[in-house]
Amino acid sequence: MPVRPFTLAFRALHYGRYGAGADDERLWPIYIGYWDLVRGYDYNSFSYEELTSGGFDFNRIYGNKMFLANLELRFPLFGVLGLGKGFYGVWPLEAYAFYDFGTAWTNANKTSLLGGSLKPVTSAGVGLRTNVFGFLVLGVNYVYPFDRPNKRWHWQFSFSPGF
């Protein structure tokens, strides 16, 4: 905790398939647009026009290797507002600001981080996350995907804990 009650969280993650069969088309591609990887690139958030106009290169978010990094500044919203007692206040509602970075690539089509032509994708925003009775973590994000020219600020919902 840099300053109580604020927490700075960081994650760097690499996952990939290597070897002779890494580019085998029978294997499902790795996708980095899930809400718990790089927010703002969820498949269901793309409109038909965005899918068909060529405004966004989908090769940037699919591949057989991926690298991503996430940064969050987290704090207990009700605790900071002084509503209730204890660290979280009346309900364990966590607020956060985030920045996400990610890239996916194949052996044939490399990311610009490795000298190829595929540029990484990035997003930023704010969100709220709560644990519902120790059973389910619900979250809502207001996210801006920087690399989608036809998409601006939008809402995205999640059903997973933070990293």
TORDO-260095 format. One record per atom (N, C-alpha, C): residue number from 0; residue in three letters; x, y, z. Coordinates in nm, 2 decimals. Example, Ala and Ser with C-alpha at 12.3 -4.5 7.8 and 13.67 -1.06 7.14 Angstrom:
BEGIN
PT; k; r; c1; c2; c3
PT; 0; Ala; 1.32; -0.57; 0.78 .
PT; 0; Ala; 1.23; -0.45; 0.78 .
PT; 0; Ala; 1.32; -0.33; 0.78 .
PT; 1; Ser; 1.28; -0.22; 0.71 .
PT; 1; Ser; 1.37; -0.11; 0.71 .
PT; 1; Ser; 1.29; 0.00; 0.79 .
// end
This chain:
BEGIN
PT; k; r; c1; c2; c3
PT; 0; Met; 0.09; -0.12; 0.00 .
PT; 0; Met; 0.00; 0.00; 0.00 .
PT; 0; Met; 0.09; 0.12; 0.00 .
PT; 1; Pro; 0.09; 0.20; -0.11 .
PT; 1; Pro; 0.17; 0.32; -0.11 .
PT; 1; Pro; 0.12; 0.42; 0.00 .
PT; 2; Val; -0.01; 0.44; 0.01 .
PT; 2; Val; -0.07; 0.53; 0.11 .
PT; 2; Val; -0.20; 0.46; 0.15 .
PT; 3; Arg; -0.21; 0.43; 0.28 .
PT; 3; Arg; -0.33; 0.36; 0.32 .
PT; 3; Arg; -0.45; 0.44; 0.30 .
PT; 4; Pro; -0.56; 0.40; 0.24 .
PT; 4; Pro; -0.60; 0.26; 0.21 .
PT; 4; Pro; -0.58; 0.23; 0.06 .
PT; 5; Phe; -0.50; 0.30; -0.01 .
PT; 5; Phe; -0.48; 0.28; -0.16 .
PT; 5; Phe; -0.38; 0.17; -0.18 .
PT; 6; Thr; -0.41; 0.08; -0.28 .
PT; 6; Thr; -0.32; -0.03; -0.31 .
PT; 6; Thr; -0.29; -0.02; -0.46 .
PT; 7; Leu; -0.16; -0.04; -0.49 .
PT; 7; Leu; -0.12; -0.04; -0.63 .
PT; 7; Leu; -0.09; -0.18; -0.67 .
PT; 8; Ala; -0.17; -0.23; -0.77 .
PT; 8; Ala; -0.15; -0.37; -0.82 .
PT; 8; Ala; -0.10; -0.37; -0.96 .
PT; 9; Phe; -0.01; -0.47; -0.99 .
PT; 9; Phe; 0.05; -0.48; -1.12 .
PT; 9; Phe; 0.06; -0.63; -1.16 .
PT; 10; Arg; 0.03; -0.66; -1.28 .
PT; 10; Arg; 0.04; -0.79; -1.33 .
PT; 10; Arg; 0.11; -0.79; -1.47 .
PT; 11; Ala; 0.20; -0.88; -1.49 .
PT; 11; Ala; 0.26; -0.91; -1.62 .
PT; 11; Ala; 0.24; -1.06; -1.65 .
PT; 12; Leu; 0.19; -1.09; -1.76 .
PT; 12; Leu; 0.16; -1.23; -1.79 .
PT; 12; Leu; 0.20; -1.26; -1.94 .
PT; 13; His; 0.27; -1.38; -1.95 .
PT; 13; His; 0.30; -1.43; -2.08 .
PT; 13; His; 0.25; -1.57; -2.09 .
PT; 14; Tyr; 0.19; -1.60; -2.20 .
PT; 14; Tyr; 0.14; -1.74; -2.22 .
PT; 14; Tyr; 0.16; -1.77; -2.37 .
PT; 15; Gly; 0.21; -1.89; -2.41 .
PT; 15; Gly; 0.22; -1.91; -2.55 .
PT; 15; Gly; 0.24; -2.06; -2.58 .
PT; 16; Arg; 0.23; -2.09; -2.70 .
PT; 16; Arg; 0.26; -2.23; -2.75 .
PT; 16; Arg; 0.38; -2.22; -2.83 .
PT; 17; Tyr; 0.47; -2.31; -2.81 .
PT; 17; Tyr; 0.60; -2.31; -2.88 .
PT; 17; Tyr; 0.62; -2.45; -2.94 .
PT; 18; Gly; 0.72; -2.45; -3.03 .
PT; 18; Gly; 0.75; -2.58; -3.09 .
PT; 18; Gly; 0.70; -2.59; -3.23 .
PT; 19; Ala; 0.71; -2.70; -3.29 .
PT; 19; Ala; 0.67; -2.72; -3.43 .
PT; 19; Ala; 0.52; -2.71; -3.46 .
PT; 20; Gly; 0.44; -2.74; -3.36 .
PT; 20; Gly; 0.30; -2.74; -3.38 .
PT; 20; Gly; 0.23; -2.61; -3.33 .
PT; 21; Ala; 0.31; -2.51; -3.29 .
PT; 21; Ala; 0.25; -2.39; -3.23 .
PT; 21; Ala; 0.15; -2.32; -3.32 .
PT; 22; Asp; 0.18; -2.32; -3.45 .
PT; 22; Asp; 0.09; -2.25; -3.55 .
PT; 22; Asp; -0.02; -2.34; -3.61 .
PT; 23; Asp; -0.04; -2.46; -3.55 .
PT; 23; Asp; -0.13; -2.56; -3.60 .
PT; 23; Asp; -0.27; -2.49; -3.60 .
PT; 24; Glu; -0.34; -2.49; -3.71 .
PT; 24; Glu; -0.47; -2.42; -3.72 .
PT; 24; Glu; -0.58; -2.50; -3.65 .
PT; 25; Arg; -0.55; -2.63; -3.61 .
PT; 25; Arg; -0.65; -2.70; -3.54 .
PT; 25; Arg; -0.66; -2.66; -3.39 .
PT; 26; Leu; -0.57; -2.58; -3.34 .
PT; 26; Leu; -0.57; -2.53; -3.20 .
PT; 26; Leu; -0.64; -2.40; -3.20 .
PT; 27; Trp; -0.72; -2.38; -3.10 .
PT; 27; Trp; -0.80; -2.26; -3.08 .
PT; 27; Trp; -0.70; -2.15; -3.05 .
PT; 28; Pro; -0.72; -2.03; -3.12 .
PT; 28; Pro; -0.63; -1.92; -3.09 .
PT; 28; Pro; -0.64; -1.86; -2.95 .
PT; 29; Ile; -0.53; -1.80; -2.91 .
PT; 29; Ile; -0.53; -1.73; -2.78 .
PT; 29; Ile; -0.59; -1.59; -2.80 .
PT; 30; Tyr; -0.68; -1.55; -2.72 .
PT; 30; Tyr; -0.76; -1.42; -2.73 .
PT; 30; Tyr; -0.73; -1.34; -2.61 .
PT; 31; Ile; -0.69; -1.21; -2.63 .
PT; 31; Ile; -0.65; -1.13; -2.51 .
PT; 31; Ile; -0.76; -1.03; -2.48 .
PT; 32; Gly; -0.87; -1.03; -2.55 .
PT; 32; Gly; -0.98; -0.93; -2.53 .
PT; 32; Gly; -1.08; -0.96; -2.42 .
PT; 33; Tyr; -1.06; -1.07; -2.34 .
PT; 33; Tyr; -1.15; -1.10; -2.23 .
PT; 33; Tyr; -1.14; -0.99; -2.12 .
PT; 34; Trp; -1.25; -0.98; -2.04 .
PT; 34; Trp; -1.26; -0.87; -1.94 .
PT; 34; Trp; -1.15; -0.88; -1.84 .
PT; 35; Asp; -1.09; -1.00; -1.81 .
PT; 35; Asp; -0.99; -1.01; -1.71 .
PT; 35; Asp; -0.85; -1.00; -1.77 .
PT; 36; Leu; -0.84; -0.98; -1.90 .
PT; 36; Leu; -0.70; -0.96; -1.96 .
PT; 36; Leu; -0.68; -0.82; -2.01 .
PT; 37; Val; -0.73; -0.78; -2.12 .
PT; 37; Val; -0.72; -0.64; -2.17 .
PT; 37; Val; -0.86; -0.59; -2.19 .
PT; 38; Arg; -0.91; -0.51; -2.10 .
PT; 38; Arg; -1.05; -0.46; -2.10 .
PT; 38; Arg; -1.07; -0.37; -2.22 .
PT; 39; Gly; -1.19; -0.37; -2.27 .
PT; 39; Gly; -1.23; -0.28; -2.39 .
PT; 39; Gly; -1.22; -0.35; -2.52 .
PT; 40; Tyr; -1.18; -0.47; -2.53 .
PT; 40; Tyr; -1.17; -0.55; -2.65 .
PT; 40; Tyr; -1.25; -0.68; -2.65 .
PT; 41; Asp; -1.35; -0.68; -2.57 .
PT; 41; Asp; -1.44; -0.80; -2.56 .
PT; 41; Asp; -1.51; -0.82; -2.70 .
PT; 42; Tyr; -1.51; -0.94; -2.74 .
PT; 42; Tyr; -1.57; -0.97; -2.87 .
PT; 42; Tyr; -1.71; -0.91; -2.89 .
PT; 43; Asn; -1.79; -0.92; -2.79 .
PT; 43; Asn; -1.93; -0.87; -2.80 .
PT; 43; Asn; -1.94; -0.72; -2.81 .
PT; 44; Ser; -1.83; -0.65; -2.78 .
PT; 44; Ser; -1.84; -0.50; -2.79 .
PT; 44; Ser; -1.81; -0.45; -2.93 .
PT; 45; Phe; -1.78; -0.53; -3.02 .
PT; 45; Phe; -1.75; -0.49; -3.16 .
PT; 45; Phe; -1.88; -0.49; -3.24 .
PT; 46; Ser; -1.90; -0.38; -3.31 .
PT; 46; Ser; -2.02; -0.36; -3.39 .
PT; 46; Ser; -2.00; -0.43; -3.53 .
PT; 47; Tyr; -2.11; -0.45; -3.60 .
PT; 47; Tyr; -2.09; -0.51; -3.74 .
PT; 47; Tyr; -2.01; -0.42; -3.83 .
PT; 48; Glu; -2.03; -0.29; -3.82 .
PT; 48; Glu; -1.95; -0.20; -3.90 .
PT; 48; Glu; -1.80; -0.21; -3.86 .
PT; 49; Glu; -1.77; -0.22; -3.74 .
PT; 49; Glu; -1.63; -0.23; -3.69 .
PT; 49; Glu; -1.57; -0.36; -3.74 .
PT; 50; Leu; -1.65; -0.47; -3.74 .
PT; 50; Leu; -1.60; -0.60; -3.79 .
PT; 50; Leu; -1.57; -0.60; -3.94 .
PT; 51; Thr; -1.65; -0.53; -4.02 .
PT; 51; Thr; -1.65; -0.54; -4.16 .
PT; 51; Thr; -1.57; -0.42; -4.23 .
PT; 52; Ser; -1.56; -0.31; -4.16 .
PT; 52; Ser; -1.50; -0.19; -4.22 .
PT; 52; Ser; -1.35; -0.20; -4.23 .
PT; 53; Gly; -1.28; -0.28; -4.16 .
PT; 53; Gly; -1.14; -0.29; -4.16 .
PT; 53; Gly; -1.07; -0.18; -4.07 .
PT; 54; Gly; -1.15; -0.12; -3.99 .
PT; 54; Gly; -1.10; -0.02; -3.90 .
PT; 54; Gly; -1.01; -0.07; -3.79 .
PT; 55; Phe; -1.02; -0.20; -3.76 .
PT; 55; Phe; -0.94; -0.26; -3.65 .
PT; 55; Phe; -0.89; -0.39; -3.70 .
PT; 56; Asp; -0.76; -0.41; -3.68 .
PT; 56; Asp; -0.69; -0.54; -3.72 .
PT; 56; Asp; -0.71; -0.64; -3.61 .
PT; 57; Phe; -0.79; -0.74; -3.63 .
PT; 57; Phe; -0.81; -0.84; -3.53 .
PT; 57; Phe; -0.69; -0.93; -3.50 .
PT; 58; Asn; -0.60; -0.93; -3.59 .
PT; 58; Asn; -0.48; -1.01; -3.57 .
PT; 58; Asn; -0.40; -0.96; -3.45 .
PT; 59; Arg; -0.43; -0.84; -3.40 .
PT; 59; Arg; -0.37; -0.78; -3.29 .
PT; 59; Arg; -0.41; -0.84; -3.16 .
PT; 60; Ile; -0.53; -0.91; -3.16 .
PT; 60; Ile; -0.58; -0.96; -3.03 .
PT; 60; Ile; -0.59; -1.12; -3.03 .
PT; 61; Tyr; -0.55; -1.18; -3.14 .
PT; 61; Tyr; -0.55; -1.32; -3.16 .
PT; 61; Tyr; -0.41; -1.37; -3.19 .
PT; 62; Gly; -0.37; -1.49; -3.14 .
PT; 62; Gly; -0.24; -1.54; -3.18 .
PT; 62; Gly; -0.22; -1.68; -3.11 .
PT; 63; Asn; -0.10; -1.72; -3.11 .
PT; 63; Asn; -0.07; -1.84; -3.03 .
PT; 63; Asn; 0.03; -1.81; -2.92 .
PT; 64; Lys; 0.06; -1.68; -2.90 .
PT; 64; Lys; 0.14; -1.63; -2.79 .
PT; 64; Lys; 0.08; -1.50; -2.75 .
PT; 65; Met; 0.09; -1.46; -2.62 .
PT; 65; Met; 0.05; -1.33; -2.57 .
PT; 65; Met; 0.13; -1.28; -2.46 .
PT; 66; Phe; 0.14; -1.15; -2.45 .
PT; 66; Phe; 0.20; -1.08; -2.34 .
PT; 66; Phe; 0.10; -0.97; -2.30 .
PT; 67; Leu; 0.08; -0.96; -2.17 .
PT; 67; Leu; 0.00; -0.84; -2.13 .
PT; 67; Leu; 0.04; -0.79; -1.99 .
PT; 68; Ala; 0.01; -0.67; -1.96 .
PT; 68; Ala; 0.04; -0.61; -1.84 .
PT; 68; Ala; -0.08; -0.52; -1.79 .
PT; 69; Asn; -0.11; -0.52; -1.67 .
PT; 69; Asn; -0.22; -0.45; -1.61 .
PT; 69; Asn; -0.17; -0.37; -1.49 .
PT; 70; Leu; -0.22; -0.25; -1.47 .
PT; 70; Leu; -0.19; -0.17; -1.35 .
PT; 70; Leu; -0.32; -0.12; -1.30 .
PT; 71; Glu; -0.34; -0.13; -1.17 .
PT; 71; Glu; -0.46; -0.08; -1.10 .
PT; 71; Glu; -0.43; -0.01; -0.97 .
PT; 72; Leu; -0.49; 0.10; -0.95 .
PT; 72; Leu; -0.49; 0.17; -0.82 .
PT; 72; Leu; -0.62; 0.15; -0.76 .
PT; 73; Arg; -0.62; 0.07; -0.65 .
PT; 73; Arg; -0.75; 0.02; -0.58 .
PT; 73; Arg; -0.77; 0.09; -0.45 .
PT; 74; Phe; -0.89; 0.10; -0.41 .
PT; 74; Phe; -0.93; 0.15; -0.28 .
PT; 74; Phe; -1.07; 0.11; -0.24 .
PT; 75; Pro; -1.10; 0.09; -0.11 .
PT; 75; Pro; -1.23; 0.06; -0.07 .
PT; 75; Pro; -1.32; 0.19; -0.07 .
PT; 76; Leu; -1.41; 0.19; -0.15 .
PT; 76; Leu; -1.49; 0.31; -0.18 .
PT; 76; Leu; -1.56; 0.36; -0.05 .
PT; 77; Phe; -1.64; 0.28; 0.02 .
PT; 77; Phe; -1.71; 0.32; 0.13 .
PT; 77; Phe; -1.62; 0.35; 0.25 .
PT; 78; Gly; -1.50; 0.28; 0.26 .
PT; 78; Gly; -1.41; 0.31; 0.36 .
PT; 78; Gly; -1.34; 0.45; 0.34 .
PT; 79; Val; -1.31; 0.48; 0.22 .
PT; 79; Val; -1.26; 0.61; 0.19 .
PT; 79; Val; -1.36; 0.72; 0.22 .
PT; 80; Leu; -1.48; 0.70; 0.19 .
PT; 80; Leu; -1.59; 0.80; 0.21 .
PT; 80; Leu; -1.63; 0.80; 0.36 .
PT; 81; Gly; -1.58; 0.71; 0.44 .
PT; 81; Gly; -1.61; 0.71; 0.58 .
PT; 81; Gly; -1.75; 0.66; 0.61 .
PT; 82; Leu; -1.81; 0.58; 0.53 .
PT; 82; Leu; -1.94; 0.52; 0.55 .
PT; 82; Leu; -1.93; 0.39; 0.61 .
PT; 83; Gly; -1.95; 0.38; 0.74 .
PT; 83; Gly; -1.94; 0.25; 0.81 .
PT; 83; Gly; -1.81; 0.24; 0.88 .
PT; 84; Lys; -1.79; 0.13; 0.95 .
PT; 84; Lys; -1.67; 0.10; 1.03 .
PT; 84; Lys; -1.58; 0.01; 0.96 .
PT; 85; Gly; -1.46; 0.01; 0.99 .
PT; 85; Gly; -1.36; -0.09; 0.94 .
PT; 85; Gly; -1.30; -0.04; 0.81 .
PT; 86; Phe; -1.22; -0.12; 0.75 .
PT; 86; Phe; -1.14; -0.09; 0.63 .
PT; 86; Phe; -1.24; -0.07; 0.51 .
PT; 87; Tyr; -1.34; -0.16; 0.49 .
PT; 87; Tyr; -1.43; -0.15; 0.38 .
PT; 87; Tyr; -1.55; -0.07; 0.40 .
PT; 88; Gly; -1.59; -0.03; 0.52 .
PT; 88; Gly; -1.71; 0.04; 0.55 .
PT; 88; Gly; -1.83; -0.05; 0.55 .
PT; 89; Val; -1.94; 0.00; 0.50 .
PT; 89; Val; -2.07; -0.08; 0.51 .
PT; 89; Val; -2.08; -0.20; 0.42 .
PT; 90; Trp; -2.00; -0.20; 0.31 .
PT; 90; Trp; -2.00; -0.31; 0.21 .
PT; 90; Trp; -1.86; -0.32; 0.15 .
PT; 91; Pro; -1.81; -0.44; 0.12 .
PT; 91; Pro; -1.68; -0.45; 0.05 .
PT; 91; Pro; -1.69; -0.41; -0.10 .
PT; 92; Leu; -1.70; -0.28; -0.13 .
PT; 92; Leu; -1.70; -0.23; -0.26 .
PT; 92; Leu; -1.57; -0.17; -0.29 .
PT; 93; Glu; -1.50; -0.22; -0.39 .
PT; 93; Glu; -1.36; -0.17; -0.43 .
PT; 93; Glu; -1.37; -0.09; -0.55 .
PT; 94; Ala; -1.32; 0.03; -0.55 .
PT; 94; Ala; -1.31; 0.11; -0.67 .
PT; 94; Ala; -1.17; 0.11; -0.72 .
PT; 95; Tyr; -1.15; 0.13; -0.85 .
PT; 95; Tyr; -1.01; 0.13; -0.90 .
PT; 95; Tyr; -1.01; 0.21; -1.03 .
PT; 96; Ala; -0.89; 0.25; -1.06 .
PT; 96; Ala; -0.85; 0.31; -1.19 .
PT; 96; Ala; -0.75; 0.21; -1.25 .
PT; 97; Phe; -0.76; 0.19; -1.39 .
PT; 97; Phe; -0.67; 0.09; -1.45 .
PT; 97; Phe; -0.61; 0.14; -1.58 .
PT; 98; Tyr; -0.50; 0.07; -1.61 .
PT; 98; Tyr; -0.44; 0.08; -1.75 .
PT; 98; Tyr; -0.40; -0.06; -1.79 .
PT; 99; Asp; -0.44; -0.10; -1.91 .
PT; 99; Asp; -0.42; -0.24; -1.96 .
PT; 99; Asp; -0.34; -0.23; -2.09 .
PT; 100; Phe; -0.25; -0.32; -2.11 .
PT; 100; Phe; -0.16; -0.33; -2.23 .
PT; 100; Phe; -0.15; -0.48; -2.27 .
PT; 101; Gly; -0.17; -0.51; -2.40 .
PT; 101; Gly; -0.16; -0.65; -2.44 .
PT; 101; Gly; -0.12; -0.66; -2.58 .
PT; 102; Thr; -0.06; -0.77; -2.62 .
PT; 102; Thr; -0.03; -0.80; -2.75 .
PT; 102; Thr; -0.03; -0.96; -2.77 .
PT; 103; Ala; -0.08; -1.00; -2.89 .
PT; 103; Ala; -0.09; -1.14; -2.92 .
PT; 103; Ala; -0.02; -1.15; -3.06 .
PT; 104; Trp; 0.04; -1.27; -3.08 .
PT; 104; Trp; 0.11; -1.29; -3.21 .
PT; 104; Trp; 0.13; -1.44; -3.24 .
PT; 105; Thr; 0.17; -1.46; -3.36 .
PT; 105; Thr; 0.20; -1.60; -3.41 .
PT; 105; Thr; 0.35; -1.60; -3.46 .
PT; 106; Asn; 0.40; -1.71; -3.49 .
PT; 106; Asn; 0.54; -1.72; -3.54 .
PT; 106; Asn; 0.55; -1.65; -3.68 .
PT; 107; Ala; 0.44; -1.65; -3.76 .
PT; 107; Ala; 0.45; -1.59; -3.89 .
PT; 107; Ala; 0.42; -1.44; -3.88 .
PT; 108; Asn; 0.34; -1.39; -3.78 .
PT; 108; Asn; 0.30; -1.25; -3.77 .
PT; 108; Asn; 0.34; -1.20; -3.63 .
PT; 109; Lys; 0.46; -1.15; -3.62 .
PT; 109; Lys; 0.51; -1.11; -3.49 .
PT; 109; Lys; 0.46; -0.97; -3.44 .
PT; 110; Thr; 0.47; -0.96; -3.31 .
PT; 110; Thr; 0.44; -0.83; -3.25 .
PT; 110; Thr; 0.55; -0.73; -3.27 .
PT; 111; Ser; 0.52; -0.60; -3.27 .
PT; 111; Ser; 0.62; -0.50; -3.28 .
PT; 111; Ser; 0.72; -0.50; -3.17 .
PT; 112; Leu; 0.69; -0.56; -3.06 .
PT; 112; Leu; 0.79; -0.57; -2.95 .
PT; 112; Leu; 0.90; -0.66; -2.99 .
PT; 113; Leu; 0.87; -0.75; -3.08 .
PT; 113; Leu; 0.98; -0.85; -3.13 .
PT; 113; Leu; 1.02; -0.82; -3.27 .
PT; 114; Gly; 1.00; -0.69; -3.32 .
PT; 114; Gly; 1.04; -0.65; -3.45 .
PT; 114; Gly; 0.94; -0.68; -3.56 .
PT; 115; Gly; 0.82; -0.72; -3.53 .
PT; 115; Gly; 0.72; -0.75; -3.63 .
PT; 115; Gly; 0.63; -0.62; -3.66 .
PT; 116; Ser; 0.52; -0.65; -3.72 .
PT; 116; Ser; 0.43; -0.54; -3.76 .
PT; 116; Ser; 0.30; -0.52; -3.67 .
PT; 117; Leu; 0.27; -0.62; -3.59 .
PT; 117; Leu; 0.15; -0.61; -3.50 .
PT; 117; Leu; 0.17; -0.52; -3.38 .
PT; 118; Lys; 0.09; -0.41; -3.37 .
PT; 118; Lys; 0.10; -0.32; -3.26 .
PT; 118; Lys; 0.02; -0.37; -3.14 .
PT; 119; Pro; 0.07; -0.34; -3.02 .
PT; 119; Pro; -0.01; -0.38; -2.90 .
PT; 119; Pro; -0.14; -0.30; -2.89 .
PT; 120; Val; -0.23; -0.34; -2.81 .
PT; 120; Val; -0.35; -0.27; -2.78 .
PT; 120; Val; -0.35; -0.23; -2.63 .
PT; 121; Thr; -0.41; -0.11; -2.61 .
PT; 121; Thr; -0.41; -0.06; -2.47 .
PT; 121; Thr; -0.55; 0.00; -2.44 .
PT; 122; Ser; -0.58; 0.01; -2.31 .
PT; 122; Ser; -0.70; 0.07; -2.26 .
PT; 122; Ser; -0.68; 0.12; -2.12 .
PT; 123; Ala; -0.78; 0.21; -2.08 .
PT; 123; Ala; -0.77; 0.27; -1.95 .
PT; 123; Ala; -0.92; 0.29; -1.91 .
PT; 124; Gly; -0.94; 0.31; -1.78 .
PT; 124; Gly; -1.07; 0.34; -1.73 .
PT; 124; Gly; -1.08; 0.33; -1.58 .
PT; 125; Val; -1.20; 0.32; -1.53 .
PT; 125; Val; -1.23; 0.31; -1.39 .
PT; 125; Val; -1.33; 0.20; -1.37 .
PT; 126; Gly; -1.34; 0.15; -1.25 .
PT; 126; Gly; -1.44; 0.04; -1.22 .
PT; 126; Gly; -1.47; 0.03; -1.08 .
PT; 127; Leu; -1.57; -0.06; -1.06 .
PT; 127; Leu; -1.62; -0.10; -0.92 .
PT; 127; Leu; -1.62; -0.25; -0.92 .
PT; 128; Arg; -1.59; -0.31; -0.81 .
PT; 128; Arg; -1.59; -0.46; -0.79 .
PT; 128; Arg; -1.63; -0.49; -0.65 .
PT; 129; Thr; -1.72; -0.59; -0.64 .
PT; 129; Thr; -1.76; -0.63; -0.51 .
PT; 129; Thr; -1.77; -0.78; -0.50 .
PT; 130; Asn; -1.75; -0.84; -0.38 .
PT; 130; Asn; -1.77; -0.98; -0.36 .
PT; 130; Asn; -1.91; -1.00; -0.30 .
PT; 131; Val; -1.99; -1.08; -0.37 .
PT; 131; Val; -2.13; -1.10; -0.33 .
PT; 131; Val; -2.13; -1.22; -0.24 .
PT; 132; Phe; -2.13; -1.20; -0.11 .
PT; 132; Phe; -2.15; -1.31; 0.00 .
PT; 132; Phe; -2.04; -1.42; -0.02 .
PT; 133; Gly; -1.92; -1.39; -0.06 .
PT; 133; Gly; -1.81; -1.48; -0.07 .
PT; 133; Gly; -1.83; -1.58; -0.18 .
PT; 134; Phe; -1.93; -1.56; -0.27 .
PT; 134; Phe; -1.97; -1.66; -0.37 .
PT; 134; Phe; -1.93; -1.61; -0.51 .
PT; 135; Leu; -1.95; -1.48; -0.54 .
PT; 135; Leu; -1.93; -1.43; -0.68 .
PT; 135; Leu; -1.87; -1.29; -0.67 .
PT; 136; Val; -1.78; -1.26; -0.76 .
PT; 136; Val; -1.72; -1.13; -0.77 .
PT; 136; Val; -1.78; -1.06; -0.89 .
PT; 137; Leu; -1.85; -0.95; -0.87 .
PT; 137; Leu; -1.92; -0.88; -0.98 .
PT; 137; Leu; -1.84; -0.75; -1.00 .
PT; 138; Gly; -1.83; -0.71; -1.12 .
PT; 138; Gly; -1.76; -0.58; -1.15 .
PT; 138; Gly; -1.82; -0.51; -1.27 .
PT; 139; Val; -1.80; -0.38; -1.27 .
PT; 139; Val; -1.84; -0.30; -1.38 .
PT; 139; Val; -1.72; -0.20; -1.41 .
PT; 140; Asn; -1.69; -0.19; -1.54 .
PT; 140; Asn; -1.58; -0.10; -1.58 .
PT; 140; Asn; -1.64; 0.00; -1.68 .
PT; 141; Tyr; -1.59; 0.12; -1.67 .
PT; 141; Tyr; -1.61; 0.22; -1.77 .
PT; 141; Tyr; -1.48; 0.24; -1.84 .
PT; 142; Val; -1.47; 0.19; -1.96 .
PT; 142; Val; -1.34; 0.16; -2.03 .
PT; 142; Val; -1.32; 0.24; -2.16 .
PT; 143; Tyr; -1.20; 0.28; -2.19 .
PT; 143; Tyr; -1.17; 0.35; -2.31 .
PT; 143; Tyr; -1.06; 0.27; -2.38 .
PT; 144; Pro; -1.10; 0.20; -2.49 .
PT; 144; Pro; -0.99; 0.13; -2.57 .
PT; 144; Pro; -0.92; 0.22; -2.67 .
PT; 145; Phe; -0.80; 0.25; -2.64 .
PT; 145; Phe; -0.73; 0.35; -2.72 .
PT; 145; Phe; -0.71; 0.31; -2.87 .
PT; 146; Asp; -0.71; 0.18; -2.90 .
PT; 146; Asp; -0.68; 0.14; -3.04 .
PT; 146; Asp; -0.80; 0.10; -3.12 .
PT; 147; Arg; -0.91; 0.14; -3.08 .
PT; 147; Arg; -1.03; 0.12; -3.16 .
PT; 147; Arg; -1.09; 0.25; -3.20 .
PT; 148; Pro; -1.07; 0.29; -3.33 .
PT; 148; Pro; -1.11; 0.42; -3.37 .
PT; 148; Pro; -1.26; 0.44; -3.37 .
PT; 149; Asn; -1.34; 0.34; -3.38 .
PT; 149; Asn; -1.49; 0.36; -3.39 .
PT; 149; Asn; -1.55; 0.33; -3.25 .
PT; 150; Lys; -1.47; 0.31; -3.15 .
PT; 150; Lys; -1.53; 0.29; -3.01 .
PT; 150; Lys; -1.47; 0.38; -2.91 .
PT; 151; Arg; -1.56; 0.45; -2.84 .
PT; 151; Arg; -1.51; 0.54; -2.73 .
PT; 151; Arg; -1.54; 0.48; -2.60 .
PT; 152; Trp; -1.57; 0.56; -2.50 .
PT; 152; Trp; -1.60; 0.51; -2.36 .
PT; 152; Trp; -1.72; 0.42; -2.37 .
PT; 153; His; -1.71; 0.31; -2.30 .
PT; 153; His; -1.83; 0.22; -2.29 .
PT; 153; His; -1.82; 0.13; -2.16 .
PT; 154; Trp; -1.94; 0.08; -2.13 .
PT; 154; Trp; -1.95; 0.00; -2.01 .
PT; 154; Trp; -1.91; -0.15; -2.04 .
PT; 155; Gln; -1.85; -0.21; -1.94 .
PT; 155; Gln; -1.81; -0.36; -1.96 .
PT; 155; Gln; -1.83; -0.42; -1.82 .
PT; 156; Phe; -1.90; -0.53; -1.82 .
PT; 156; Phe; -1.93; -0.61; -1.69 .
PT; 156; Phe; -1.84; -0.73; -1.68 .
PT; 157; Ser; -1.80; -0.76; -1.56 .
PT; 157; Ser; -1.72; -0.88; -1.53 .
PT; 157; Ser; -1.77; -0.96; -1.42 .
PT; 158; Phe; -1.73; -1.09; -1.42 .
PT; 158; Phe; -1.77; -1.19; -1.32 .
PT; 158; Phe; -1.65; -1.26; -1.27 .
PT; 159; Ser; -1.54; -1.19; -1.24 .
PT; 159; Ser; -1.42; -1.25; -1.19 .
PT; 159; Ser; -1.35; -1.16; -1.09 .
PT; 160; Pro; -1.27; -1.21; -1.00 .
PT; 160; Pro; -1.19; -1.13; -0.91 .
PT; 160; Pro; -1.08; -1.06; -0.99 .
PT; 161; Gly; -1.02; -0.96; -0.93 .
PT; 161; Gly; -0.91; -0.89; -0.99 .
PT; 161; Gly; -0.79; -0.98; -0.99 .
PT; 162; Phe; -0.69; -0.94; -1.05 .
PT; 162; Phe; -0.56; -1.02; -1.06 .
PT; 162; Phe; -0.49; -1.02; -0.93 .
// end
